[in-house]
Amino acid sequence: MSGEKKYISQNDLKQHNNPGDLWISIQGKVYDVTDWAKEHPGGDIPLLNLAGQDATDAFIAFHPATAWHHLDRFFTGYHLKDFSPSEVSRDYRRLASEFAKAGLFEKKDHVVIYSLIFVTFLLSLSIAGVLFSNSFWVHMFSGGLLGFAWVQVSYLGHDSGHYNMMTSRRFNKIAQILTGNCLTGISIAWWKWTHNAHHIACNSLDHDPDLQHLPFFAVSPNLFRSITSQFYGRKLTFDPLSRFLVSYQHITFYPVMCVARINLFLQTFLLLFSTRKVPNRGLNILGILVFWTWFPLLVSFLPGTIERCLFVLTSFSVTSIQHVQFCLNHFSANVYVGAPKGDNWFEKQTSGTIDISCSPWMDWFHGGLQFQLEHHLFPRLPRSQLRKVYIISSFWE
């Protein structure tokens, strides 16, 4: 009969797991996203990592209710045989539904306005200190203020990158370029590319780029075996230089964090001027040019090469606070080797993230990302809602 449902097994679904033949299932329905992967706003990496699997939990985590109607055009006509989500997945989906009904994904409160005012205040003080004072110590303090402004701007960039900052997708994209490229010199295109992969493959040694820091750091002995990075498509060789540097990583960690921003600049240029397809490449390059116009110009108002270098080093060192926070969120959590699996989304996100306990009055300092576990489970939640989710006792039960 023509009205009967057609089914395929999970083993059949697993066969469609490559860029030229990419199927996923969501809520028991099977979709062919082979062509869509290249146009997917979140990039092709998340789809490739979950190819040939059930991706329901990940889809719920990253997409609003309005995204569901877009799925129909990718439907293969097949349903997944013996589709039965785990008890944990059912609970997770129930929580996501309850949060949506309560409007938590839309309630941004006034955090964005307060943050913008605070960032403007910090940047204004920093610029004023450079332009209107001749004191060496005022200049160094201004460098520190600039670094702290970058930290706070990065939180706004993170919010807009998850489309949690502004009221519309278009305004969020504008905010992404302004907060990322123009003010910090870090391409939002690079951030999305790596960050989306990090969320999907949280703490996978070979799929999560945020754990791949050889030759400087190794977060697991598994990296001593020179595993292959599935993200970068190259071998993470544990050579003599890596062996030497990793042997002293307990000493070099904080000094490296003080200049880690240089690597972010380098990664930005490597992506934007690569042959890889980059969404809005021209706009990203224009934003980077804005940064590399105003920042060197500001530094040029300082007297002498030494003072200029110290100003830059001071600003970079202050941003290390944020780098250290992100390392605390993940480096000491559980890691694994292999691709993420769609049927253990909740387990992998909770085992690969660690919260940083702090008082409510310090939430502004951490940008909401001290609630790393909550953010990874519900990345669409505005930061103003993360503490509310954190204190819901039934969530942990």
Rosetta blueprint (number, residue, H / E / L):
1 M L
2 S L
3 G L
4 E L
5 K L
6 K E
7 Y E
8 I E
9 S L
10 Q H
11 N H
12 D H
13 L H
14 K H
15 Q L
16 H L
17 N E
18 N E
19 P L
20 G L
21 D E
22 L E
23 W E
24 I E
25 S E
26 I E
27 Q L
28 G L
29 K E
30 V E
31 Y E
32 D E
33 V L
34 T L
35 D L
36 W H
37 A H
38 K H
39 E L
40 H L
41 P L
42 G L
43 G L
44 D L
45 I H
46 P H
47 L H
48 L H
49 N H
50 L L
51 A L
52 G L
53 Q L
54 D E
55 A L
56 T H
57 D H
58 A H
59 F H
60 I H
61 A H
62 F H
63 H L
64 P L
65 A H
66 T H
67 A H
68 W H
69 H H
70 H H
71 L H
72 D H
73 R H
74 F H
75 F E
76 T E
77 G E
78 Y E
79 H E
80 L E
81 K L
82 D L
83 F L
84 S L
85 P L
86 S L
87 E H
88 V H
89 S H
90 R H
91 D H
92 Y H
93 R H
94 R H
95 L H
96 A H
97 S H
98 E H
99 F H
100 A H
101 K H
102 A L
103 G L
104 L L
105 F L
106 E L
107 K L
108 K L
109 D L
110 H L
111 V H
112 V H
113 I H
114 Y H
115 S H
116 L H
117 I H
118 F H
119 V H
120 T H
121 F H
122 L H
123 L H
124 S H
125 L H
126 S H
127 I H
128 A H
129 G H
130 V H
131 L H
132 F H
133 S L
134 N L
135 S L
136 F H
137 W H
138 V H
139 H H
140 M H
141 F H
142 S H
143 G H
144 G H
145 L H
146 L H
147 G H
148 F H
149 A H
150 W H
151 V H
152 Q H
153 V H
154 S H
155 Y H
156 L H
157 G H
158 H H
159 D H
160 S H
161 G H
162 H L
163 Y L
164 N L
165 M L
166 M L
167 T L
168 S L
169 R H
170 R H
171 F H
172 N H
173 K H
174 I H
175 A H
176 Q H
177 I H
178 L H
179 T H
180 G H
181 N H
182 C H
183 L H
184 T H
185 G L
186 I L
187 S L
188 I H
189 A H
190 W H
191 W H
192 K H
193 W H
194 T H
195 H H
196 N H
197 A H
198 H H
199 H H
200 I H
201 A L
202 C L
203 N L
204 S E
205 L L
206 D L
207 H L
208 D L
209 P H
210 D H
211 L H
212 Q L
213 H L
214 L L
215 P L
216 F L
217 F L
218 A L
219 V L
220 S L
221 P H
222 N H
223 L H
224 F H
225 R H
226 S L
227 I L
228 T E
229 S E
230 Q L
231 F L
232 Y L
233 G L
234 R E
235 K E
236 L L
237 T L
238 F L
239 D L
240 P H
241 L H
242 S H
243 R H
244 F H
245 L H
246 V H
247 S H
248 Y L
249 Q H
250 H H
251 I H
252 T H
253 F H
254 Y H
255 P H
256 V H
257 M H
258 C H
259 V L
260 A H
261 R H
262 I H
263 N H
264 L H
265 F H
266 L H
267 Q H
268 T H
269 F H
270 L H
271 L H
272 L H
273 F L
274 S L
275 T L
276 R L
277 K L
278 V L
279 P L
280 N L
281 R H
282 G H
283 L H
284 N H
285 I H
286 L H
287 G H
288 I H
289 L H
290 V H
291 F H
292 W H
293 T H
294 W H
295 F H
296 P H
297 L H
298 L H
299 V H
300 S H
301 F L
302 L L
303 P L
304 G L
305 T H
306 I H
307 E H
308 R H
309 C H
310 L H
311 F H
312 V H
313 L H
314 T H
315 S H
316 F H
317 S H
318 V H
319 T H
320 S H
321 I H
322 Q H
323 H H
324 V H
325 Q H
326 F H
327 C H
328 L H
329 N H
330 H H
331 F L
332 S L
333 A L
334 N L
335 V L
336 Y E
337 V L
338 G L
339 A L
340 P L
341 K L
342 G H
343 D H
344 N H
345 W H
346 F H
347 E H
348 K H
349 Q H
350 T H
351 S H
352 G L
353 T L
354 I L
355 D L
356 I L
357 S L
358 C L
359 S L
360 P H
361 W H
362 M H
363 D H
364 W H
365 F H
366 H H
367 G L
368 G L
369 L L
370 Q L
371 F L
372 Q H
373 L H
374 E H
375 H H
376 H H
377 L H
378 F L
379 P L
380 R L
381 L L
382 P L
383 R H
384 S H
385 Q H
386 L H
387 R H
388 K H
389 V H
390 Y H
391 I L
392 I L
393 S H
394 S H
395 F H
396 W H
397 E L
